[in-house]
Amino acid sequence: MSGGYLLLRRGGVLWGIDNTVVTGLTRRGDSFQVSLGDAALAADEVLCVVDGLRIQPAAALRRFWPGGGAGVTGLAVHGEQPLVIVDPQRPPELLWLDDGADTGEVIDGER
């Protein structure tokens, strides 16, 4: 059974991350830290977890995406909004957590 996708917004883009790899969620002032084991990503907004996304390969996106689509595995639509599916092994630079920020308040240390 799938763990769904955690949907978040960063830099005006809607992102989906496989929820089974998310190990924690921490508030950092007006933003959030999404922990993926040893890696940490930043989010402006955390929306929800959804199941049943119909994911399309991101081959066409790679032509236009900065960095050739590195860290992107597919595209989907939730509601009427397009979203980008993240490769949790090498997430796009747009999601990297800025260094030097405080650790914040833990919202959910475990899934």
C-alpha positions in Angstrom: 0.0 0.0 0.0 1.3 3.5 -0.9 2.0 6.1 1.7 0.8 8.8 -0.6 2.6 12.1 -1.4 3.2 15.0 0.9 2.2 18.2 -1.0 4.1 21.4 -0.3 4.7 24.7 -1.9 8.1 26.3 -2.3 9.0 29.3 -4.5 5.4 29.3 -6.0 5.7 25.7 -7.2 3.6 22.8 -5.9 5.7 19.8 -5.1 5.0 16.2 -4.2 7.3 14.0 -2.1 6.8 10.3 -1.5 5.4 10.4 2.1 7.1 7.1 3.0 10.5 8.8 3.0 9.5 11.8 5.1 10.8 11.3 8.7 9.9 14.6 10.2 8.2 18.0 9.8 9.4 21.1 11.7 8.1 24.6 11.7 10.8 27.2 11.1 9.3 30.6 11.7 7.0 31.3 8.6 8.3 28.2 6.8 8.8 24.4 7.4 11.6 21.9 7.3 10.8 18.5 5.8 13.2 15.8 6.9 14.1 12.9 4.6 16.5 10.9 6.8 19.8 12.7 6.6 18.5 15.3 4.1 16.3 18.4 4.9 14.2 20.4 2.5 12.5 23.7 2.9 8.8 24.5 2.3 6.9 27.7 2.4 3.6 25.9 3.0 2.7 22.2 3.8 -0.7 21.4 2.3 -1.6 17.7 2.8 -0.9 14.1 2.0 -2.7 12.6 -1.0 -3.1 9.1 -2.5 -3.7 8.1 -6.0 -1.8 10.7 -8.0 -1.5 9.9 -11.7 2.2 10.6 -12.3 3.5 11.3 -15.8 7.2 11.0 -16.7 9.0 14.4 -16.6 10.9 14.0 -19.9 9.4 17.1 -21.5 10.0 19.1 -18.4 13.7 18.4 -18.4 14.2 20.4 -21.5 12.9 23.6 -19.8 13.6 23.0 -16.1 16.8 24.7 -14.6 19.5 22.1 -14.3 18.0 19.8 -16.8 15.3 18.5 -14.5 17.7 17.1 -11.9 15.7 15.9 -8.9 12.4 15.7 -10.7 10.8 12.3 -11.4 7.4 13.2 -12.8 4.5 15.6 -13.1 0.9 15.2 -11.7 -2.2 17.2 -11.1 -4.0 17.6 -7.8 -7.4 19.3 -8.0 -6.7 21.7 -10.9 -3.1 22.4 -9.9 0.0 20.9 -11.6 2.6 19.6 -9.3 6.2 18.4 -9.7 7.2 15.0 -8.2 10.5 15.1 -6.3 13.2 12.5 -6.5 13.9 12.1 -2.7 17.4 10.7 -3.4 18.5 14.0 -5.0 15.9 16.7 -4.6 16.0 19.9 -6.7 18.1 22.8 -5.5 15.0 24.9 -5.2 14.0 22.7 -2.2 17.3 22.7 -0.4 17.2 24.0 3.2 19.0 27.3 3.7 22.0 26.9 6.1 22.1 28.8 9.4 18.4 28.8 10.2 17.3 27.8 13.7 16.0 24.2 14.3 12.5 25.4 15.0 9.6 23.6 16.7 9.0 20.0 15.9 5.5 19.4 14.7 5.6 15.7 13.9 8.9 13.9 14.7 7.5 10.6 13.4 5.1 9.7 10.6 
